[in-house]
Amino acid sequence: MRVWFNRTFSSVHAAISLIREADVAGEFHLIYSNTNPLAIAGRAAHQFNEEPTGLDDAAYADWCLDFCKTQHVDVFWPGRAAGLLSSQHARFADIGTRIVSVATTAMLDLLHDKARFYASVDLPDAVPAQSLTFCNIAEFDAAFAHLRPLHATLCVKPSSSVYGLGFSVLDDTRNTAQLLMEGLPYRVSLADFRAGLALQNECRPMLLMEYLDGQEYSVDCIADYGVLKCAIPRRKPVSAGSGQLIDLRADVLKATAKLTSDYGLNAVFNVQFREQEGALRILEINPRMSGGIGMACVAGPKLPYLALCGFVHGYDQVVIPAVRDGIRVGEVACAVAL
């Protein structure tokens, strides 16, 4: 069976490797494509193809359809243009290709917009951080005046971003030079931030938020159209260098199952939680494989392989191994010649 992964995040290398490791019967022929001919994930796949550059999403979807046709792709697991392609299942089904989608196009749009997502969450036992949206200095100042009396520390982040890009804690005691020289990551001077924002007429939608400073949980999941099949929570360390702990915490699993059902999630995705004063809080749902998917799978279940088998054969034909609770996991970089 020919399975294609197009250009996506770097976690695809781990996903392809995990599938090949678990696929002892050799059922799947894995194809990977990228505009970069040296993309590292191409080394893990059975087959690599170079993608064209300069295409908008609509033209790219047409190219994907043609690629599936000429390469006789049975299963297409998209990264790039996943939202658009999730609305085109029928078009690909006509040529015999099934598309793996985490959610509907509308739901993916919602999950990628944190402001809209937070407003939609119905999770009494893990409510989102309190937040307000701003696009200019006046809106920021109004939001700050409302939230600052309620919370000791505030932070900012884009309403739409990945990997925490654009996230910073607002520091009202030091300037940016002091923060830089002290080597404090993910912090920005409140005064300097305001001064920079005041120079812009408008900025992309940003969130001013209550800062959650407790333990963080990253939960790698597989599901079948709203039914959670397996979840592996990783508790991240407060300090670097001690790995991550597999922690089958009951309230994390319960909240993850409810989110899976509420948003109709499918295939492989990741849910992020953080504690505040001992209470669990939802951070976000990432409708894709996380960067730490490989660490999660050390605990037993090879999630990308199980999701692929469940998608192809149905989960009633899939045996999901027990998760090894309480083990500590980490990653080791490995140098290769390209």
C-alpha positions in Angstrom: 0.0 0.0 0.0 1.5 3.3 -1.1 1.3 6.1 1.5 2.4 9.6 0.8 3.6 12.3 3.3 4.0 15.7 1.7 6.1 18.6 3.0 5.4 19.2 6.6 7.1 19.7 10.0 10.3 17.9 11.0 8.4 15.4 13.1 7.5 13.6 9.9 11.0 12.0 10.0 10.2 10.4 13.3 6.7 9.3 12.0 8.1 7.6 8.9 10.8 5.9 10.9 8.3 4.7 13.5 6.0 3.3 10.8 8.8 1.5 9.1 10.1 0.1 12.4 6.6 -1.3 13.3 5.7 -2.5 9.8 7.5 -5.8 10.1 5.3 -7.3 7.4 6.2 -4.6 4.9 2.6 -3.6 4.2 3.3 0.1 3.5 5.5 1.8 0.9 6.2 5.2 2.3 6.7 8.2 0.0 7.9 11.6 1.2 8.1 14.8 -0.8 9.6 18.2 -0.2 10.8 21.3 -2.1 14.2 20.7 -0.5 16.1 17.8 -2.1 18.2 17.4 1.1 15.2 17.1 3.4 16.2 14.7 6.1 12.9 12.8 6.2 13.6 11.7 2.6 16.3 9.4 4.1 13.7 7.6 6.2 11.1 7.0 3.4 11.2 4.2 0.8 10.8 6.9 -1.9 11.6 10.6 -2.1 10.1 13.1 -4.7 10.9 16.8 -5.1 7.9 19.2 -4.9 7.5 22.2 -7.1 7.9 25.7 -5.7 5.9 28.9 -6.1 2.4 27.3 -6.1 -0.5 28.8 -4.2 -2.6 26.4 -2.2 -5.2 25.8 -4.9 -2.6 25.1 -7.5 -0.7 22.9 -5.0 -3.8 20.9 -4.4 -4.1 20.3 -8.1 -0.5 19.2 -8.2 -1.2 16.8 -5.3 -4.1 15.3 -7.1 -1.9 14.7 -10.2 0.9 13.3 -8.0 -1.5 10.8 -6.3 -2.8 9.7 -9.8 0.7 9.2 -11.4 2.2 7.7 -8.3 -0.8 5.4 -7.5 -1.1 6.7 -4.0 -3.5 4.8 -1.8 -3.3 7.0 1.3 -2.3 10.7 1.4 -1.3 12.1 4.8 -0.9 15.8 4.1 1.0 18.4 6.1 1.1 21.4 3.8 -2.4 22.6 2.8 -3.9 20.1 5.2 -6.9 22.5 5.8 -7.7 22.9 2.1 -7.2 19.2 1.4 -9.5 18.1 4.2 -12.3 19.6 2.1 -11.3 17.6 -1.0 -11.7 14.0 0.1 -14.2 13.2 -2.6 -12.0 14.6 -5.3 -9.2 12.3 -4.3 -11.5 9.4 -3.7 -12.5 9.5 -7.3 -8.9 8.5 -8.3 -8.7 5.9 -5.5 -6.8 8.0 -2.9 -7.9 8.4 0.7 -6.8 11.5 2.7 -5.9 11.4 6.3 -7.3 14.5 8.0 -7.2 15.4 11.7 -10.5 17.4 11.5 -12.8 19.2 9.0 -11.6 22.3 7.3 -13.8 24.5 9.5 -12.5 22.8 12.6 -8.9 23.1 11.6 -9.4 26.9 11.0 -10.8 27.1 14.5 -8.0 25.2 16.1 -5.4 27.4 14.4 -7.0 30.5 15.8 -6.3 30.5 19.5 -8.6 33.3 20.3 -11.6 31.5 18.7 -10.5 28.2 20.1 -10.4 29.5 23.7 -13.8 31.0 23.2 -15.2 27.7 22.1 -13.7 25.5 24.8 -16.1 23.7 27.1 -13.8 22.2 29.7 -14.8 23.2 33.3 -11.9 21.1 34.8 -9.2 22.6 32.6 -10.3 26.1 31.5 -8.1 28.2 29.2 -5.9 31.0 30.4 -7.8 34.3 30.6 -7.0 36.3 27.6 -7.9 39.3 25.4 -7.1 40.0 21.8 -5.4 43.2 20.6 -4.2 44.5 17.2 -2.9 48.0 18.3 -1.5 49.9 21.2 -4.9 51.2 22.3 -6.4 47.7 22.4 -3.3 46.4 24.3 -3.5 49.1 26.9 -7.2 48.4 27.5 -6.6 44.7 27.8 -3.6 45.3 30.1 -5.7 47.6 32.3 -8.3 44.8 32.6 -6.0 41.8 33.1 -3.1 43.1 35.1 -5.1 43.6 38.4 -6.2 40.0 38.1 -2.9 38.2 37.4 0.6 38.7 38.8 2.2 37.9 35.4 1.0 38.4 31.8 2.3 37.1 28.5 1.7 37.7 24.8 1.5 35.4 21.8 0.1 35.5 18.3 -3.4 34.2 17.9 -2.1 31.9 15.2 1.4 30.4 15.4 3.3 27.1 15.9 6.1 25.9 18.1 5.5 28.8 20.5 6.8 31.4 18.0 6.0 34.9 19.1 5.4 33.9 22.8 6.9 36.1 25.5 6.4 36.9 29.1 6.0 40.6 29.8 8.6 41.8 32.3 8.0 45.2 33.9 11.2 45.2 36.0 13.9 45.0 33.3 14.5 46.4 29.9 15.2 44.2 26.8 19.0 44.7 27.1 19.0 43.5 30.7 16.9 40.5 29.7 19.2 39.7 26.8 22.4 40.0 28.9 20.9 37.8 31.7 20.0 35.2 29.1 16.4 35.0 30.0 14.4 33.3 27.1 10.9 34.1 26.1 10.8 37.4 28.0 10.4 40.9 26.7 10.4 44.2 28.5 6.9 45.6 28.9 8.0 49.1 28.3 10.0 48.2 25.1 7.1 46.0 23.9 4.6 49.0 24.3 7.0 51.4 22.6 7.4 49.0 19.6 3.7 48.4 19.4 3.0 52.1 19.5 5.1 52.6 16.3 2.7 50.3 14.4 -0.7 51.2 13.2 -1.9 47.6 13.4 -0.3 44.3 14.1 -1.5 40.7 13.5 -4.0 39.6 16.1 -2.2 38.9 19.4 -3.4 37.6 22.7 -2.6 39.2 26.1 -2.9 36.4 28.5 -2.7 35.2 32.1 0.7 33.5 32.4 0.5 29.9 33.5 3.7 28.9 35.4 3.1 25.3 36.5 3.9 21.9 35.0 3.4 21.5 31.3 1.8 18.4 29.8 2.1 17.5 26.1 -0.3 14.7 25.1 0.3 12.8 21.9 -2.9 11.1 20.7 -4.6 9.0 18.1 -8.3 9.0 17.5 -11.0 7.7 15.2 -13.3 10.6 14.3 -13.9 11.9 17.8 -13.2 8.7 19.7 -9.8 8.7 21.6 -8.0 5.5 21.0 -4.7 6.2 22.8 -3.1 9.2 24.6 0.4 9.4 25.9 1.0 12.4 28.2 4.5 13.7 28.6 5.2 15.8 31.7 7.9 18.4 30.7 10.7 19.2 33.2 10.9 22.5 35.0 14.6 22.5 34.3 16.3 21.3 31.1 18.4 18.1 31.0 16.2 15.7 33.0 14.0 14.3 30.2 10.2 14.1 30.2 8.1 11.8 32.3 5.3 9.6 30.9 2.5 10.4 33.3 -1.0 8.8 32.7 -2.6 11.5 34.9 -6.3 10.8 35.1 -7.6 14.3 34.7 -5.3 14.9 31.7 -6.7 11.8 30.0 -10.3 12.7 30.8 -9.9 16.3 29.4 -8.1 14.9 26.3 -11.0 12.5 25.6 -13.6 15.3 25.9 -11.6 17.6 23.6 -11.3 14.7 21.1 -15.1 14.2 21.1 -16.0 17.9 21.2 -13.8 18.7 18.1 -14.2 15.5 16.2 -10.5 14.8 16.1 -9.0 12.0 14.1 -5.6 10.4 13.3 -2.6 11.8 15.1 -2.7 15.1 17.1 -1.3 16.7 20.2 -2.9 18.5 23.1 -1.1 20.9 25.5 -2.0 21.6 29.1 -0.3 23.5 31.9 -1.0 23.8 35.6 -1.6 27.0 37.5 -1.7 26.8 41.3 -2.3 23.0 41.0 -5.2 23.3 38.6 -5.1 21.9 35.1 -5.5 24.4 32.2 -5.8 23.8 28.4 -3.2 25.6 26.3 -4.0 24.4 22.7 -4.7 21.5 20.4 -2.1 21.0 17.7 -3.9 19.2 14.7 -0.6 17.5 13.7 2.1 15.3 15.0 4.2 17.0 17.7 7.9 17.5 17.7 8.1 15.1 20.6 6.1 12.2 19.0 9.2 10.0 19.0 9.6 10.4 22.8 5.9 9.5 23.4 6.3 6.3 21.3 9.2 5.1 23.5 6.4 4.3 26.0 5.1 1.5 23.8 2.4 2.4 21.2 3.9 3.5 17.9 1.2 6.1 17.3 1.7 7.0 13.6 1.8 3.3 12.7 -1.3 2.5 14.8 -3.2 5.5 13.3 -2.3 4.4 9.8 -3.4 0.9 10.4 -6.6 2.1 12.1 -7.3 4.4 9.2 -6.7 1.6 6.6 -8.2 -1.4 8.3 -10.4 0.0 11.1 -9.5 0.1 14.8 -11.3 -3.1 15.5 -8.3 -4.8 13.7 -5.7 -2.9 15.7 -4.1 -4.0 18.9 -2.8 -1.0 20.9 -0.1 -1.9 23.4 -0.3 -0.7 27.0 1.5 2.6 27.7 4.5 2.3 30.0 3.5 4.7 32.7 6.2 6.5 34.8 9.2 6.0 32.5 11.5 9.0 31.7 12.2 9.6 28.0 14.4 11.9 26.0 15.9 12.5 22.6 19.5 12.1 21.3 20.7 14.0 18.2 22.4 11.9 15.5 24.7 13.4 12.9 24.5 12.2 9.3 26.0 13.0 6.0 23.5 14.5 3.6 
